[in-house]
């Protein structure tokens, strides 16, 4: 099978830079609302962090993945780690 020279479309951004100038004191959030959101954000953070383990498993398996898949996975992984 002939390999396709495919590259994923990717927009590079930095989550930390996006919120770097926001001070905690500038975000007014009722403590009860903050507590009600805790579980939601914890699950989301864990899901983003799981991408590390999937990435490691993909790269442990050797050369069984196509170049196109590995390029896609690298772009996806970079974005997931940025979220986490």
C-alpha positions as CSV (number, residue, x, y, z in Angstrom):
1,X,0.0,0.0,0.0
2,X,1.4,3.4,-1.0
3,X,1.8,5.9,1.9
4,X,-0.1,9.2,1.7
5,X,1.8,12.3,2.7
6,X,-1.1,13.5,5.0
7,X,-0.6,16.0,7.8
8,X,-3.3,16.8,10.3
9,X,-4.6,20.3,10.4
10,X,-3.5,21.7,13.7
11,X,-3.8,25.1,15.5
12,X,-1.1,25.5,18.1
13,X,-2.2,27.3,21.2
14,X,-1.1,27.5,24.9
15,X,-3.7,27.0,27.6
16,X,-1.4,28.4,30.3
17,X,-0.6,31.6,28.2
18,X,-4.3,32.1,27.6
19,X,-5.1,32.5,31.3
20,X,-1.6,33.7,32.5
21,X,-2.9,37.2,33.2
22,X,-6.1,36.2,35.0
23,X,-5.8,36.5,38.8
24,X,-7.9,34.3,41.1
25,X,-9.3,37.5,42.8
26,X,-10.7,38.6,39.4
27,X,-12.9,35.5,39.1
28,X,-16.0,35.9,41.2
29,X,-17.5,32.5,41.9
30,X,-19.8,31.5,44.7
31,X,-18.2,28.8,46.8
32,X,-21.3,26.5,46.4
33,X,-21.1,26.9,42.6
34,X,-17.3,26.1,42.7
35,X,-18.0,23.0,44.7
36,X,-20.8,21.9,42.4
37,X,-18.3,22.0,39.5
38,X,-15.5,20.1,41.2
39,X,-16.5,16.6,40.1
40,X,-17.1,17.8,36.5
41,X,-13.6,19.3,36.2
42,X,-11.9,16.4,37.9
43,X,-13.4,13.9,35.5
44,X,-12.4,16.2,32.6
45,X,-8.9,16.5,33.9
46,X,-8.6,12.7,34.3
47,X,-9.8,12.1,30.8
48,X,-7.3,14.6,29.4
49,X,-4.5,13.0,31.4
50,X,-5.4,9.5,30.2
51,X,-4.1,10.6,26.8
52,X,-0.6,10.2,28.2
53,X,-1.2,6.5,28.8
54,X,-2.7,5.9,25.4
55,X,0.2,7.8,23.8
56,X,2.7,5.6,25.7
57,X,0.9,2.4,24.7
58,X,0.8,3.4,21.0
59,X,4.5,4.0,21.0
60,X,5.3,0.8,23.0
61,X,3.8,-1.4,20.3
62,X,6.5,-0.6,17.7
63,X,6.1,-0.1,14.0
64,X,2.6,-1.4,13.5
65,X,1.1,2.0,13.0
66,X,1.1,4.0,9.7
67,X,3.0,7.2,9.4
68,X,-0.3,9.0,8.9
69,X,-1.8,7.6,12.1
70,X,1.3,8.6,14.0
71,X,1.2,12.1,12.7
72,X,-2.5,12.4,13.7
73,X,-1.8,10.9,17.1
74,X,1.1,13.3,17.7
75,X,-1.1,16.3,16.9
76,X,-3.9,14.9,19.1
77,X,-1.6,14.1,22.0
78,X,0.0,17.6,21.9
79,X,-3.5,19.1,22.1
80,X,-4.6,16.8,24.9
81,X,-1.6,17.5,27.1
82,X,-2.1,21.2,26.6
83,X,-5.6,20.8,28.0
84,X,-4.4,18.7,31.0
